[in-house]
Amino acid sequence: MGKPKRKHESDSDGEVKPNIRDDPPTKARKWTGDEYQLLLKLVVEKGTSEAFKSVPGRTYNQTRLAWR
């Protein structure tokens, strides 16, 4: 089997461009105690799925992995 196809997007001229993020990735940083406390509070109030979207400065995946 070959490699999976990349997703592409086209601009107004119909030119196809690869789907690449404009912003550079951020450097990994450790979670603070305050962030863990906020995550716990949000999980209790909203449930995991919504809490994972709600921690400022953290992505869904970062919060999901921190919760594990």
C-alpha distances in whole Angstrom, upper triangle without the diagonal:
4,7,9,12,15,18,21,24,27,30,33,33,30,28,25,24,22,23,24,27,31,32,31,30,33,34,34,37,39,40,43,45,46,43,42,45,44,41,43,45,43,41,44,45,42,39,36,34,37,38,35,35,39,39,40,38,35,32,31,28,31,34,31,31,34,35,33
4,6,9,12,15,18,21,24,27,30,30,27,25,21,21,18,20,21,24,27,29,28,28,31,32,32,35,37,38,42,44,45,41,41,44,43,40,42,45,42,40,44,44,41,39,36,33,36,37,34,34,37,38,39,36,34,30,30,27,30,33,31,30,34,35,33
4,6,9,12,15,19,21,25,28,28,25,23,19,18,15,16,18,21,24,26,25,24,27,28,28,32,34,35,39,41,42,38,38,41,40,37,39,41,39,37,41,42,38,36,33,31,33,34,30,31,34,34,35,33,30,27,26,24,27,29,28,27,31,32,30
4,6,9,12,16,19,23,26,26,23,21,17,17,14,14,16,19,22,24,24,23,26,28,28,31,33,34,37,40,40,36,36,39,38,35,37,39,36,35,38,39,35,33,30,28,30,31,28,28,31,32,33,31,28,25,24,22,25,27,25,25,29,30,29
4,7,9,13,15,19,22,22,19,17,14,13,11,12,14,17,20,23,23,23,26,28,28,32,34,35,38,41,41,37,37,40,38,35,38,40,37,36,39,39,36,34,31,28,30,32,29,28,31,32,33,31,28,25,24,23,26,28,27,27,30,32,31
4,6,10,13,16,20,20,17,15,12,10,7,8,10,13,17,19,19,19,23,25,26,29,31,32,36,38,38,34,35,38,36,33,36,38,35,34,38,38,34,33,30,27,29,30,27,26,29,30,30,28,26,22,22,21,24,26,25,25,29,30,30
4,7,10,14,17,18,15,14,10,9,7,6,9,12,15,18,19,19,23,25,26,29,32,32,35,38,37,34,34,37,35,32,35,36,33,33,36,36,32,31,29,25,27,28,25,24,27,28,28,26,25,21,21,20,23,25,25,25,29,30,30
4,7,10,13,14,11,10,6,6,5,5,9,12,14,17,19,20,23,26,28,31,33,34,37,40,39,35,36,39,37,34,37,38,35,35,38,38,34,34,31,28,29,30,27,25,29,30,29,27,26,23,23,23,25,28,27,28,31,32,33
4,7,10,11,9,8,6,5,6,6,10,12,14,17,19,21,24,27,29,32,34,35,37,40,39,35,37,39,37,35,38,38,35,35,39,38,34,34,32,28,28,30,28,25,28,29,29,27,26,23,23,24,26,28,28,30,32,33,34
4,7,8,5,5,4,6,8,9,12,14,15,19,21,23,27,30,32,35,37,38,40,43,42,38,40,42,40,38,41,42,38,38,42,41,37,37,35,31,32,33,31,28,31,32,31,30,29,26,27,27,30,32,32,33,36,37,38
4,5,5,6,7,7,11,11,13,15,15,19,21,24,27,30,32,35,38,38,41,44,42,39,41,43,40,38,42,42,39,39,43,41,38,38,36,33,32,34,32,29,31,33,31,30,30,27,28,29,31,33,33,35,37,38,39
4,5,7,10,11,14,15,17,18,18,22,25,27,30,33,36,38,41,41,44,46,45,41,43,45,42,41,44,44,41,42,45,43,40,40,39,35,35,37,34,31,34,35,33,32,32,30,31,32,34,36,36,38,40,41,43
4,5,9,11,15,16,18,20,20,23,26,29,32,35,37,40,43,44,46,49,47,44,46,48,45,44,47,47,44,45,48,46,43,43,42,38,38,40,37,34,37,38,36,35,35,33,33,34,36,38,39,40,42,44,45
4,6,9,13,14,17,19,20,23,26,28,31,35,37,40,42,43,46,48,47,44,45,48,45,43,46,47,43,43,47,45,42,42,40,36,36,38,36,33,36,37,36,35,34,32,32,33,35,37,37,38,41,42,43
4,6,10,12,15,17,18,21,23,26,29,32,35,38,41,41,44,47,46,43,44,47,44,42,46,46,43,43,47,46,42,42,40,36,37,38,36,33,36,37,35,34,33,31,31,32,34,36,36,37,40,41,42
4,7,9,12,15,16,20,22,23,27,30,32,35,38,39,42,45,44,40,42,44,42,40,43,44,40,41,44,43,40,39,37,34,34,36,33,31,33,34,33,31,31,28,29,28,31,33,33,34,37,38,39
4,6,8,12,13,16,18,20,23,26,28,32,35,35,38,41,41,37,39,41,39,37,40,41,38,38,42,41,38,37,35,32,32,33,30,28,31,32,31,28,28,25,26,26,28,31,31,31,34,36,36
4,6,9,11,15,16,17,21,24,25,29,32,33,36,39,38,34,36,39,36,34,38,39,36,36,39,39,36,35,32,29,30,31,28,26,29,29,29,26,25,22,23,23,25,28,28,28,31,33,33
4,7,9,12,14,15,18,21,23,26,29,29,32,35,35,31,33,35,33,31,34,35,32,32,36,35,32,31,29,26,26,27,24,22,25,26,25,23,22,19,20,19,22,24,24,25,27,29,30
4,6,9,10,12,15,18,20,23,26,27,30,33,33,29,31,34,31,30,33,34,31,32,35,35,32,31,29,26,26,27,24,22,24,24,23,21,20,17,19,18,20,23,23,24,26,28,29
4,6,7,9,12,15,17,20,23,24,27,30,29,26,28,31,28,27,30,31,28,29,33,32,29,29,26,24,24,24,21,19,21,21,20,17,17,15,17,16,18,20,21,22,24,26,27
4,6,9,12,16,18,21,24,25,27,31,30,27,29,32,29,28,32,33,30,31,34,34,31,31,29,26,26,26,23,21,23,22,20,17,18,16,19,19,20,22,24,24,26,28,30
4,7,9,12,15,17,21,22,24,27,26,23,26,28,26,25,29,30,27,29,32,32,29,29,27,25,24,24,21,19,20,19,17,14,15,14,17,17,17,20,22,22,23,26,27
4,6,9,12,15,19,20,23,26,26,23,25,28,26,25,29,30,28,29,33,32,30,30,27,26,25,25,22,20,21,20,18,15,15,14,17,17,16,19,21,21,22,25,26
4,7,9,12,15,17,20,23,23,20,22,25,24,22,26,27,25,26,30,30,28,28,24,23,23,22,19,18,19,18,16,13,12,11,14,14,13,16,18,17,18,21,23
4,6,9,12,14,16,20,20,17,19,22,21,20,24,25,24,25,28,28,27,27,24,23,23,21,18,17,18,16,14,10,10,11,14,13,12,15,17,16,17,20,21
4,6,10,12,15,19,19,17,19,22,21,20,24,26,24,25,29,29,28,28,25,24,24,22,19,19,20,17,16,12,12,13,16,15,12,15,18,16,16,20,21
4,7,9,12,16,17,14,16,19,19,18,21,23,22,23,26,27,26,25,22,22,22,20,17,18,18,15,15,12,10,11,14,13,10,13,15,13,13,16,17
4,7,9,13,14,12,13,17,17,16,19,21,21,21,24,26,25,25,22,22,22,19,17,18,18,14,14,11,10,12,15,14,10,13,15,13,12,16,17
4,6,10,12,10,11,14,15,14,16,19,19,20,22,24,24,23,20,21,22,19,16,18,18,14,14,12,11,13,15,14,11,12,14,12,10,13,15
4,7,8,6,7,10,11,10,13,15,15,16,19,20,20,20,17,19,19,15,14,16,15,11,12,11,9,12,14,13,10,10,12,11,8,11,13
4,5,5,6,9,10,11,13,14,15,17,19,20,21,21,19,21,20,16,16,17,16,12,12,12,12,15,17,17,13,12,15,14,11,13,16
4,5,5,6,9,10,11,12,14,15,17,18,20,20,18,21,20,16,16,18,16,13,14,14,14,17,18,18,15,13,16,15,12,13,16
4,5,5,6,9,10,10,12,14,15,16,18,18,18,20,18,15,15,17,14,11,11,13,13,16,17,18,15,13,16,16,13,14,17
4,5,5,6,9,10,10,12,14,15,16,16,15,16,15,12,12,13,11,7,9,10,9,12,14,15,11,9,13,13,10,11,14
4,5,5,6,9,10,11,12,14,15,15,13,16,15,11,12,14,12,9,12,13,11,14,14,14,12,9,12,12,8,8,12
4,5,5,6,9,10,11,12,14,14,14,17,16,12,13,15,13,10,13,15,14,16,16,17,15,12,14,15,11,11,14
4,5,5,6,9,10,10,12,13,12,14,13,9,11,12,9,7,10,12,12,14,14,16,14,11,13,15,12,11,15
4,5,5,6,9,10,10,10,9,11,10,7,8,10,8,7,10,12,10,12,11,13,11,8,10,11,9,8,12
4,5,5,6,9,10,10,9,12,12,8,10,13,11,10,14,16,14,16,14,16,14,10,12,13,10,8,12
4,6,5,6,9,10,10,13,12,9,11,13,11,10,14,16,15,17,16,18,16,13,14,16,14,12,15
4,5,5,6,7,8,10,8,5,8,10,8,8,12,15,13,14,13,15,15,11,12,15,13,11,15
4,6,5,4,5,8,8,5,8,10,10,10,14,17,15,15,13,15,14,10,11,13,12,9,12
4,6,6,8,11,10,9,12,14,13,13,17,20,18,19,17,18,18,14,14,17,15,12,15
4,6,9,11,9,8,12,13,11,13,16,19,18,19,17,19,19,15,16,19,17,15,18
4,7,8,6,6,9,10,9,12,15,18,17,17,14,17,17,14,14,17,17,14,17
4,6,6,6,9,11,11,13,16,19,17,16,13,15,16,13,12,15,15,12,14
4,6,5,6,9,10,11,15,17,14,13,10,12,13,9,8,11,11,9,11
4,6,5,7,9,12,15,17,14,12,9,11,13,10,9,12,13,11,13
4,5,5,7,10,13,15,13,12,9,12,13,11,11,14,14,13,15
4,5,5,7,11,13,11,11,9,11,12,8,9,12,12,10,13
4,6,7,10,11,9,8,5,8,8,5,6,9,9,9,12
4,6,8,10,8,7,5,9,10,8,9,12,13,12,15
4,6,9,8,9,8,12,11,9,11,14,13,13,16
4,6,6,8,8,11,9,7,11,13,11,12,15
4,6,8,10,13,11,10,14,15,14,15,19
4,7,10,12,10,10,14,15,13,16,19
4,7,8,6,7,10,11,10,12,15
4,5,5,6,9,10,11,12,15
4,6,5,6,9,10,11,13
4,5,5,6,8,10,11
4,5,5,6,9,10
4,5,5,6,9
4,5,5,7
4,5,5
4,6
4
